[in-house]
Amino acid sequence: MTPRIFALSILFSTGVLAQESLVSGPGSTLTENKCKICHELQHIRRQPLSRGEWADNLRNMKERGTPMDEAEMAVILDYLAVYYNREKPAPPPSPDTLAAGGDDPVQKLLNAHACVGCHAVDRKVVGPAFKEVAAKYSPDSINLLARKVREGGKGAWGEVPMPPNSGLSEADAKTLVGWILGQR
Amino acid sequence: MDDSRRRFLGTAAGVAAAAATGSVAAQQGATPPGILGNDDIKAEKVPAMDWHSERPLTGSVLAHEHDFDVTPNHRMYVRNNLLTPLIDMKDHRLTIKGLVDKELTFSVFDLPKMFPSVTIQGMLECAGSGRSNYLPKASGTPWNATGGMGCPKWGGVRLADVLKAAGLKSGAAHVAGQGGDPGMIATAAPVIRSIPMSKAMDDNTLIAWSMNGEPLPFVHGYPLRLVVPGWVGSASTKWLHTLTVLDAPFKGTYMDRSYVTPKYPVQPGQKMPADTLSTQAWPVKSMITFPKRDSRYKPGAAITVRGRAWVGEGLIDRVEVSTDEGKTWHNAELAQRGDKYAWRTFTYEFKPAHPGYVTFLARAWDDRGNAQPAVSAWNPLGYFWNGWHRVGVIVDA
């Protein structure tokens, strides 16, 4: 019997996610979003590596299942090779000019809770595109969907579970869902 | 019936019930297997266990917490690549497929009925054990300088017996184990590693269901796991559900990109070269498990140094202790040889001639003439640290 993927709750409910971050710089948001799907960011912070080692590492993580395309891998590699390079000191922190949405409050929420590790606006990554969600649910589904985002679940889009996001406040969940339902 | 088998059969039903109800994840629905949370896993371990990372969960105790001839379950190191599944023993099946005459599927309860049950004591050690000794720092789980290993007694059946029952086709060269640990996301690659047939057919390579006479703890692979003693821990697939017989090493990220070392040494800090070797047996290694670092002794009191020595393939020939930073070495007493892949306890009596700081270094030799190096060869993923272990104590004036 191959056990099915069933519950991912514990990892997302430890509260570790929200506190962790990398040095801010071009690409830091994407790097955080992709890497913290599966592991703590201390695995990056604890040892700087050479560019070549980071490239090997990213290739390995891609093969292990990280949902990221070649263009995203290039951004992450450039970021890691500048800010976590064992051969040269890191520059001072700077704004992540590559982060989607800049200072937009919704984008900040999407980034902070790693939503965009698994979702994109107009294409399926691991979970459904936000546009597909908007097409499936009526605009008055905000309360229902906000609860699903916070508690997690599966079934609506197949057997792949959506992990709970207990660190997300109810108000923020509603803000996010309101924005998602506007993506039609 | 041997002891481990009796206890296994006696407790299996109870543990299966615990699997169905014992955690929050499982309470959400008894049928689909859930996941055991980190807090539940930690509750089964000694407070002395250091947790190196939460995601994935890794933990171990330091050398001075390893002062046991047989590692108790609650001191065994934890290293998951993915999550810890809660599997119901009643439903669990093991399938043997690939280059076999007939594909076979067993329930956990079939195995001790169909094949001889055996118990062996055997070493398991994470490939990255001791990684934090490497400078510059190597990529991976930040294992402590000591302790990412253990030597419990494993009960189960021989993998060889099960493979023989399935019948090996010509060209069968490797056996790949696959376990039921789910990843964080659906795209996560399964953790699959393979071992060569010579190791698979070794009498000490087991499909195990018990650890020190108890059913395997969930985090250590309940209800079935491979035990490939002496080799890197990742060879010993936990939550084992499929064995695939192959004509070559399994191709996958856990064989080709992780758990590899450079074929030829590289300059420290360099990336992995194109030519690599998949990690297999641990080189000869030892650690001092008593006294604890920075212990204090009264003047004139004798100090008994005690430790454990092991090697992935072969036998421990001798262990030496130095009290002068390696200028001179003295043979330690070795305990009676036990099971082939068990660590061996050594002791060395030392009577300090003066007060001050005394350091003990341990260096083991195997029966092939290999000794532990002072410092292991650097490699990009920080595997196979087996440098001399040093413990300093204070003799009061």
Interface residues (C-beta under 8 A of the other chain):
Chain A: M1 T2 P3 R4 I5 F6 A7 L8 S9 I10 L11 T14 V16 I37 C38 H39 E40 Q42 H43 R46 Q47 P48 L49 S50 G52 E53 A55 D56 N57 R59 N60 E63 R64 G65 T66 P67 R86 E87 C118 V126 V160 P161 P163
Chain B: V24 A25 Q28 G29 P32 P33 G34 I35 G37 N38 D39 S53 E54 R55 P56 L83 P85 I87 D91 H92 R93 P136 K137 A138 S139 G140 T141 P142 G180 P182 G183 M184 I185 A186 T187 A188 A189 W239 H241 T242 G252 T253 R257 S258 G269 Q270 K271 M272 P380
